[in-house]
């Protein structure tokens, strides 16, 4: 890592002499954090997607020419939010160097909890409105009650109601493609599909979720601070 950081510093100091001080300070000042080293590619974190776009569009080729003149390394750039999220996913799931089989296995291992139905849901003052709302959506997914967001304290039956919606719909139409997942699982699937920048894996991720007739997502609060995953989730939400 130390050697790679020295390569970056030497490269960017040389490149500094070829562009204006304003451009350099705008894009490269304090950019000195290595995200990862992959083969002979050094990934450098940058503050934003816009910064990465500008560097890749106007500067990357020249930067790599300088680096290759004295080393075997080339550079790529990644925005800090994506880098932080990938690090968190690696830590939580210990998932590195996944294969297509891993992705498919992840995307197909989930099922609705069959034991959770409307008939065995215990209603009370705290959850009666949520119960009736869930019933409305289950009876007609085109209703104005859909999309439905259920929130409340732990133990009040949010997961039970969500599974009950899916089970009720399947009882009435077994051909429905119902995808039940958690926000943690969605984040893991997203990381798995993008970690190696494989088009096949990314398409597998998108097809799995976009082909859903009904999407049920539990514990959405865990998407907080996962900015890149939030963006993909909202894209999916708009698509569906």
C-alpha positions in Angstrom: 0.0 0.0 0.0 2.8 2.4 0.9 4.5 1.8 -2.5 1.3 2.5 -4.3 0.7 5.7 -2.4 4.2 6.8 -3.4 3.4 6.0 -7.0 0.2 8.1 -6.8 2.0 11.1 -5.2 4.8 11.0 -7.7 2.3 10.8 -10.6 0.0 13.5 -9.5 2.9 15.9 -8.6 4.2 15.4 -12.2 0.7 15.9 -13.6 0.3 19.1 -11.5 2.9 20.8 -13.7 0.8 20.3 -16.8 -2.6 21.8 -15.7 -3.6 25.1 -14.1 -3.4 25.5 -10.4 -7.1 26.1 -10.2 -8.0 22.9 -12.0 -5.5 20.9 -9.8 -6.8 22.3 -6.5 -10.4 21.8 -7.7 -10.0 18.1 -8.5 -6.9 16.7 -6.8 -6.1 18.7 -3.7 -6.1 16.3 -0.7 -7.0 13.4 -3.0 -4.6 10.8 -1.6 -6.7 7.9 -0.2 -6.3 4.5 -1.8 -9.5 2.4 -1.7 -8.0 -0.8 -3.0 -5.3 -2.3 -5.2 -6.5 -4.8 -7.8 -3.8 -6.5 -9.9 -1.9 -3.5 -11.2 -4.7 -1.0 -10.8 -4.8 1.5 -7.9 -8.2 2.7 -7.0 -8.3 6.3 -5.6 -11.3 7.7 -3.8 -12.7 11.1 -4.8 -15.4 13.2 -3.1 -18.2 12.8 -5.6 -19.5 11.2 -8.8 -19.1 14.5 -10.6 -15.4 14.6 -9.6 -14.9 11.1 -10.8 -16.6 11.9 -14.1 -14.4 14.9 -14.8 -11.2 13.1 -13.9 -12.1 10.1 -16.1 -13.3 12.3 -19.0 -10.5 14.9 -19.1 -7.5 13.7 -17.0 -7.3 10.0 -16.5 -5.5 9.1 -19.8 -2.7 11.6 -19.1 -2.4 10.5 -15.5 -2.0 6.9 -16.5 0.6 7.8 -19.2 2.7 9.4 -16.5 2.3 6.5 -14.1 3.2 3.9 -16.7 6.4 5.9 -17.6 8.0 4.8 -14.3 5.8 2.0 -12.9 3.5 -0.9 -13.8 0.5 0.7 -12.2 -2.6 2.4 -13.6 -5.2 4.4 -11.8 -9.0 4.2 -11.5 -11.3 6.4 -9.4 -14.3 5.7 -7.2 -16.5 8.1 -5.2 -16.1 8.0 -1.5 -19.7 7.0 -0.7 -19.4 3.9 -2.9 -16.1 3.0 -1.5 -17.3 3.3 2.1 -20.4 1.2 1.3 -18.3 -1.5 -0.3 -16.0 -1.6 2.7 -19.0 -1.9 5.0 -20.5 -4.7 3.0 -17.2 -6.6 2.9 -16.9 -6.3 6.7 -20.5 -7.3 7.4 -20.8 -10.1 4.9 -17.2 -11.2 4.4 -17.9 -11.3 0.6 -14.9 -11.0 -1.6 -14.3 -12.2 -5.2 -17.8 -13.5 -5.7 -18.8 -15.6 -8.7 -22.0 -15.6 -10.8 -23.0 -18.7 -8.9 -22.7 -16.8 -5.6 -25.0 -14.0 -7.0 -27.6 -16.4 -8.3 -27.6 -18.3 -5.0 -28.1 -15.1 -3.1 -30.9 -13.9 -5.4 -32.8 -17.1 -5.2 -32.5 -18.2 -1.5 -35.4 -16.1 -0.1 -39.0 -17.2 0.4 -42.0 -15.8 2.1 -42.6 -17.0 5.6 -45.7 -19.2 5.0 -46.7 -19.3 8.7 -47.4 -15.5 8.7 -51.0 -15.0 7.4 -53.8 -12.5 8.0 -55.8 -15.2 9.8 -53.3 -15.7 12.6 -52.3 -12.0 13.0 -53.3 -10.7 16.4 -54.8 -7.2 16.1 -55.0 -4.5 18.7 -55.4 -0.7 18.9 -51.7 -0.2 18.0 -51.8 -2.2 14.7 -55.4 -2.3 13.5 -55.0 0.4 10.9 -51.9 -1.2 9.6 -53.7 -4.5 9.4 -56.6 -3.0 7.4 -54.2 -1.2 5.1 -52.3 -4.4 4.4 -55.5 -6.2 3.6 -56.4 -3.5 1.1 -53.1 -3.9 -0.7 -53.3 -7.7 -0.7 -56.8 -7.6 -2.2 -55.9 -5.2 -4.9 -52.3 -4.1 -5.6 -53.5 -1.4 -7.9 -55.3 0.3 -5.0 -54.4 3.9 -3.9 -53.1 2.2 -0.7 -50.1 0.9 -2.7 -47.2 1.6 -2.2 -47.7 0.8 1.5 -45.1 1.8 4.2 -45.5 0.2 7.6 -43.6 1.5 10.5 -43.8 0.9 14.3 -41.9 -0.4 17.3 -40.3 -3.8 17.4 -42.7 -6.7 18.0 -45.9 -5.1 16.6 -46.1 -7.3 13.6 -44.6 -5.4 10.7 -42.8 -8.5 9.2 -45.9 -10.6 9.9 -48.1 -8.2 7.9 -45.6 -8.0 5.0 -45.5 -11.8 4.7 -49.2 -12.0 5.0 -49.7 -9.7 2.0 -47.5 -11.9 -0.1 -49.1 -15.2 1.1 -52.6 -13.8 0.5 -51.7 -12.7 -3.0 -50.1 -16.1 -3.9 -53.2 -17.9 -2.6 -55.3 -16.0 -5.2 -52.8 -15.9 -8.0 -50.0 -18.5 -7.9 -48.4 -17.0 -11.1 -47.5 -13.8 -9.3 -43.7 -13.2 -9.0 -43.5 -11.9 -5.4 -40.0 -10.8 -4.2 -39.7 -10.6 -0.5 -36.4 -9.3 0.9 -34.8 -7.1 3.5 -32.9 -3.9 3.0 -29.7 -5.6 4.2 -30.2 -8.4 1.6 -30.9 -5.8 -1.1 -27.7 -4.0 -0.2 -25.8 -7.2 -0.3 -27.3 -8.2 -3.7 -26.3 -4.8 -5.0 -22.8 -5.1 -3.7 -22.4 -8.6 -5.1 -23.6 -7.5 -8.6 -21.3 -4.5 -8.8 -18.2 -5.5 -6.9 -16.5 -7.0 -9.9 -18.1 -4.7 -12.5 -19.5 -7.7 -14.4 -22.3 -6.8 -16.8 -23.8 -10.3 -16.4 -24.0 -9.9 -12.7 -25.4 -6.4 -12.8 -28.1 -7.6 -15.3 -28.9 -10.5 -13.0 -29.5 -8.1 -10.1 -31.7 -5.8 -12.1 -33.7 -8.5 -13.8 -34.4 -10.2 -10.4 -35.9 -7.2 -8.9 -37.5 -5.5 -12.0 -39.3 -8.7 -12.9 -41.2 -8.6 -9.6 -45.0 -8.2 -9.8 -44.9 -7.5 -6.1 -41.9 -6.2 -4.1 -41.9 -6.5 -0.3 -38.9 -5.0 1.5 -38.5 -5.3 5.3 -36.4 -3.1 7.6 -35.9 -0.3 5.0 -34.4 1.9 7.8 -31.1 0.0 7.3 -30.6 1.8 4.0 -29.8 4.9 6.0 -26.3 6.3 5.1 -26.0 3.8 2.3 -26.2 6.5 -0.4 -25.3 4.4 -3.4 -27.7 1.6 -2.4 -30.5 4.2 -1.7 -30.1 5.6 -5.2 -30.5 2.1 -6.8 -33.5 1.4 -4.5 -35.2 4.5 -5.6 -34.5 3.8 -9.3 -36.1 0.4 -8.8 -39.0 1.9 -6.9 -39.7 4.3 -9.8 -39.3 1.5 -12.4 -41.9 -0.7 -10.6 
